[in-house]
Amino acid sequence: MNRAIRRAVICLASFAVGTLARSQASGALNDGQHDFDFDLGKWKTHSSRLLHPLTGSQDWVDMDGVTVVKPVWGGRANLAEFKADGPAGHIELLSLRWYNPTARQWYLDFATPGVGTLGIPGIGEFKDGRGDFYDQEMIGGRSVLVRFSIWGISQNTARSEQAFSLDGGRSWEVNWVNRYTRDSSL
């Protein structure tokens, strides 16, 4: 191989290695592990919940409460604690959300004080300002695809909802809707 061709190959190889290194470095900065940073703090939460999902019911109840989100593992995970009251009573939930850096996905799991165990985590990620997380659960003796979504994210507001599908995601029944407004009292 003559000298000019060798120089061209070395220049192209150096360019490719440099481009790959820059791509990996920027990917490491934007890999998703900080996608839930917006959620840290205290939020006033207005929730609407479908009382009898998957039955054709249209009976919804509203409740108002507070969600407090605290970081753990240096921000690679967080705990969200939700407490609310409404005509259907008092509800408390805990959500543990952790980031898998290999898969570049978040795992979301929920527990209530009455059950005391974590369930099946929803797995997903944020794209274009929306986070979608999915799992498969047995509900009322039926296998149900569950979707939890977060969108409308700003510094002081966000929305989320839970929906169930009995047909593998072709159609969805929304059964829980949340509207968050940042509480600046903390």
Secondary structure, 3 states (H helix, E strand, C coil): CCHHHHHHHHHHHHHHHHHHHHHHHHHHHCCCCCCCHHHCEEEEEEEEEECCCCCCCCCEEEEEEEEEEEEEHHHCEEEEEEEEEECCEEEEEEEEEEEECCCCEEEEEEECCCCCCCCCCEEEEEECCEEEEEEEEEECCEEEEEEEEEECCCCCEEEEEEEEECCCCCCCEEEEEEEEEECCCC
